[in-house]
Amino acid sequence: MTEDKNGVKNGEANTEMAPQEDGTKVPLTDNECPEAKFIQSNPPNGDARIDVGTVPAFSGLSKEELMKYSNDPFWVRLRWFLFIIFWLGWVAMLVVSIVIIVMAPRCAPQEKLEWVQESAMLQYDAVNGVDADNDGNVNPNDVVEMAKVLGMTSVYLEDLISPLDFEMVSDKYNSVEIEKILAVAKENGLHVVTDFIPSQVGVDNTWFKNESYSDFFIPNSGGEFDFGNPDLISAITDVLRDVWVGKGVKAFLMANADTQELRDARDAINAALKDEVDGAVVSNITDMSNELESGFNAEIYKAFLNGHMSDWTYYKYNPKVAEGKITPEMVRLVTMSLFLVPGTPILSGFDEKYLESQKEEIKQLSDIRMKESIKVGTMAFVNTTNEDVVAYARIPILKGTPGYAVAVNMNSNNNATIDFTTINGVDESGDVSLEANYEEAPADRAPRGKQDLSNVRLGPYEGIVVQFVPNL
């Protein structure tokens, strides 16, 4: 074995040239990089691999490192800047929200009827009374019971206030009987309505005879009230509130409000009673007996309803009196259609015998009157060339409430066909709520459960009420 010039014998391994043992550490940098390991392959073939270990992940600054920047002027200014920007943005959003709410267009307030408008009224007949037993004796419970059977919540006592003394019951009534009626009505939750004091009184009136009230009257008028006098308005309000509302009478019908002074007086007294005792003073009274004369027909009736459609009218209607002028079938159709127009029927002349065949129908009409579309909905007539038909629709203002189509055929011989879909908002079909039939239905007519509103067929003297979902 020979030696080289360095003294190493041939065939001997040089330990300085040999690879490092497995696990020998070779630092690459000072204290910054992980240690590297030279690992010999197995089996040995002269190759080697380096394992540099796991590189530690960045975990953020420590608290001590962060605190070095807490008082740094740059970071202090940045924090204040971001803080101010946040609150300015928050206040700006609040201001914008308020502006949007204030400037947004207002929704129209939902219309609402006074209680005196909602229900039809049953008039107590002071002459004949409501004599269920036909024995000449009037039981106050009969008045209340009949109103409940008909679905009404108001009873009308005509001219209850004496024209001689506004604090006394009129001579046309029995005072004891009236006290009983008022007491029973109150117990059963019925409202009592009567007429407003007259606009002119006679010389025997207590106010007219009292010299201290002389300025309540127009000079040299013979007893005509000066409704422009605020002292008169105050005195009337006091007597209605303190005397009559105290007895149970809460609403008063003013026959005419045809002057501005009367309208102003009505509104002032109405506002005072409404605020203090939930009372009311209303006007626009129409006596239907003046309309239901000989020759009355559908064309006249439609013109009459059309003339009162824009105001709220109180219709005094006595079906028994009307039967002496028009046919009983037509009277019934007037009752049906009058219940569902904008207005309040005041029905009189009823007794148990007369109502036997109609009380269920009137009860149904009373229930339909309480629907939103009948109370505050719009009304539109069907344009038809048939002069014997009165047909109209009540369209609700609010979505989600049903509408009603009403039609009566006042011809005694001929059929009629009505297309309600010509009215904007009326759907193609609906459900029949009420029928008034006087002849047997034709054999070829489909059952009335579901009604095609584009083709409503009515027989002679027939009426119908159909509920539908508006296509608003």
Secondary structure, DSSP 8 states (H G I E B T S, - for coil): --B-TTS-BTT---TTTS---TT-EE--SSSSS--EEEEE-SS-SS-EEEE-----------HHHHHTTTT-HHHHHHHHHHHHHHHHHHHHHHHHHHHHHHHS----------HHHHS-EEEE-TTT---TTSSS---HHHHHHHHHHTT--EEEETT-B-SS-TTSB-TTS-HHHHHHHHHHHHHTT-EEEEE---SB--TT-HHHH-GGGGGGB-TTSSSBB-TT-HHHHHHHHHHIIIIIIHHTEEEEE-S---SHHHHHHHHHHHHHHHHHHS-EEE--EEEGGGTS-TT--HHHHHHHHHHHTTS-EEEEE-HHHHTTTS-HHHHHHHHHHHTTSSEEEEE-S--HHHHTTTHHHHHHHHHHHTSHHHHH-EEEE---S-TTEEEEEEE-SSTTS-EEEEEEE--SS--EEE-GGGSTT--SEEEEEEEE-SS---TTS--SSEEETTSEEE-TTEEEEEEE----
